[in-house]
Amino acid sequence: MHLQNRVTPFGEIVAIAQRGMFTGNRGIIHDPATKTLLKRRWTTKAWLVCTCEYKDRRRAVMAGRSWTELFFLDEAVALAAGHRPCFHCRPDAAERFRDAWMAAKGGARPAAAAIDAVLHQERIERGRKRVHPIPRPLTELPDGAIVVAAGSAFTLRSGQAYRWTNDGYAPAERLLHAEGLLTPPSTLMALRAGYRPTLHPTVNSDAPHRAHPFEHAAPPTRCAMVAERAVILRNAALRSEKTLACPFATAFFEFENNNRSAGGRGHPSTVSAAGLAGTLSLKGIRDRRNDRGTFRTMFLPCMELFLTKADAPAFRQVSGIATICTRLGTN
């Protein structure tokens, strides 16, 4: 009988015969006497992806009161489940991941705990796996990203999709539509910025690596990063049944629609401003204290971009938003 220690792209821990390329853990979540899982599925925010071989050490799986050994088909699955490379046993991979994270997000070099805190918000929602809106066409997603379509998880590489199954990856197929993104958005940004996860040999092993549009490009500009975060926020807001778009956010949408219908390409700031609707959803207003990080990292930069790039009277008429932004972001 198989132990319940294989992790799916949905973050579930199951008992199957699948052989994994990587191990990892979420703290101690098993009973060594019975080698079964406890009710909790994590005891720490540090969800790690570890190597199966480290300094010739051998561990008896679930035998002691130590971290619970979990196994992943490949690194793409581990990242989709919400894990990140371990700084102890995979220092080179962990540093590459952190470098890509910093290149994508900007700012100071993040500590491991800071990365874990962000990932925990992005992987869990009400105790269950969080599925995110897909921020761009499937053909523009980086290799190693995992999406969900018709209830199945698909790993993307070189324009092909590989369905995850209990026995491994199914043969490659073309995927034209997907309902959601399993890879956390911040991890996706790291993939776009250059981090290359180790994929299973059956994933397009004979095909040359496809150069992603962003692979050799310069790090994304502040405008591009803010716009991408804004789109994610906007999509999340539109998925909520209780979204309340404030009047000025509605005005942004109306201005953008009018601009496009008149043949305009749209101003970059309108894309960012659209994200304000997400930050001002009913949940965001009601739960201000828990959303401070969101306001500071996404809402205020969007507002800053709006004020600096605004070139139309319609925008200037709502410049009073700055006061609201500051109040929500600092209270």
Stockholm file with secondary structure:
# STOCKHOLM 1.0

chainA/1-331         MHLQNRVTPFGEIVAIAQRGMFTGNRGIIHDPATKTLLKRRWTTKAWLVCTCEYKDRRRAVMAGRSWTELFFLDEAVALAAGHRPCFHCRPDAAERFRDAWMAAKGGARPAAAAIDAVLHQERIERGRKRVHPIPRPLTELPDGAIVVAAGSAFTLRSGQAYRWTNDGYAPAERLLHAEGLLTPPSTLMALRAGYRPTLHPTVNSDAPHRAHPFEHAAPPTRCAMVAERAVILRNAALRSEKTLACPFATAFFEFENNNRSAGGRGHPSTVSAAGLAGTLSLKGIRDRRNDRGTFRTMFLPCMELFLTKADAPAFRQVSGIATICTRLGTN
#=GR chainA/1-331 SS CCCSCEECTTSCEECCCCCCSEEEESSCCEETTTTEECSCSCSSSCCEEEESCSTTCCCCTTCSSSCCCEEESSHHHHHHHTCEECTTTCHHHHHHHHHHHHHHHCSSCCCHHHHHHHHHHHHEETTEECCBCCCSCGGGSCTTCEEEETTEEEEEETTEEEEEETTEECCCBCCCCCSEECSCHHHHHHHHTTCCCCCCTTSSTTSCCCCCTTTTSCCCCHHHHHHHHHHHHHHHHHHCTTCCCCHHHHHHHHHHHHHHHTTCCCCHHHHHHHTHHHHTSHHHHHTTGGGHHHIIIIIHHHHHHHHHHCCSHHHHTTTTHHHHHHHHHHC
#=GC SS_cons         CCCSCEECTTSCEECCCCCCSEEEESSCCEETTTTEECSCSCSSSCCEEEESCSTTCCCCTTCSSSCCCEEESSHHHHHHHTCEECTTTCHHHHHHHHHHHHHHHCSSCCCHHHHHHHHHHHHEETTEECCBCCCSCGGGSCTTCEEEETTEEEEEETTEEEEEETTEECCCBCCCCCSEECSCHHHHHHHHTTCCCCCCTTSSTTSCCCCCTTTTSCCCCHHHHHHHHHHHHHHHHHHCTTCCCCHHHHHHHHHHHHHHHTTCCCCHHHHHHHTHHHHTSHHHHHTTGGGHHHIIIIIHHHHHHHHHHCCSHHHHTTTTHHHHHHHHHHC
//
